[in-house]
Amino acid sequence: MLSSITIPHNVVKIGADAFAACSSLTSINIPSKVNRIHNGTFNSCSSLTSISIPDEVIAIGDNAFFGCVKLSKISLPANLNSIGDYAFDSCTNLTSIDIPDSVVAIGSYAFRGCERLANVTIGDGVISIDGRAFYC
């Protein structure tokens, strides 16, 4: 069972669904050369409790962390531009989120089902919050 992974620093891309359904994965560090978290990359990683996202990441794709039910805290990078549809859908233990000023768009249902989400800070750069983004 894969519980943690160290990705080499020379990796520049982690593709869509790369770690989807790795239900035993508890933590991961993403190398600084990676600039996007693609669609579904960590979809249904139900044991994921922590993740380190480097400042170089500019986009979090659709369903990227969908169903990461044990993820309670995540620090979004300062250069992030967009949060995709359903990106954190069903992250039921997520309690707070600070969306940096660099983010301009939050996708539909991005935080749907985040029933413990009590504190949200939305940065000044956001110009688009799609339908039901915070459908909690």
PELIN-V199637 format. One record per backbone hydrogen bond with DSSP energy under -1.0 kcal/mol. CO is the residue of the C=O (numbers start at 1). NH is the residue of the N-H. If there is no record, write none. Layout:
co:CO nh:NH
co:CO nh:NH
//
This chain:
co:3 nh:26
co:3 nh:27
co:8 nh:11
co:15 nh:18
co:19 nh:22
co:21 nh:23
co:22 nh:25
co:26 nh:49
co:26 nh:50
co:27 nh:5
co:28 nh:52
co:31 nh:34
co:35 nh:58
co:37 nh:61
co:38 nh:41
co:39 nh:17
co:40 nh:43
co:41 nh:19
co:42 nh:45
co:43 nh:21
co:44 nh:46
co:45 nh:48
co:52 nh:30
co:54 nh:57
co:58 nh:81
co:58 nh:82
co:59 nh:37
co:60 nh:84
co:61 nh:64
co:62 nh:40
co:64 nh:42
co:65 nh:68
co:66 nh:44
co:67 nh:69
co:68 nh:71
co:72 nh:95
co:77 nh:80
co:81 nh:104
co:81 nh:105
co:82 nh:60
co:83 nh:107
co:84 nh:87
co:85 nh:63
co:86 nh:89
co:87 nh:65
co:88 nh:91
co:89 nh:67
co:90 nh:92
co:91 nh:94
co:95 nh:118
co:95 nh:119
co:97 nh:121
co:99 nh:123
co:100 nh:103
co:104 nh:127
co:104 nh:128
co:105 nh:83
co:106 nh:130
co:107 nh:110
co:108 nh:86
co:109 nh:112
co:110 nh:88
co:111 nh:114
co:112 nh:90
co:113 nh:115
co:114 nh:117
co:119 nh:97
co:121 nh:99
co:123 nh:126
co:128 nh:106
co:130 nh:133
co:131 nh:109
co:132 nh:135
co:133 nh:111
co:134 nh:136
co:135 nh:113
//
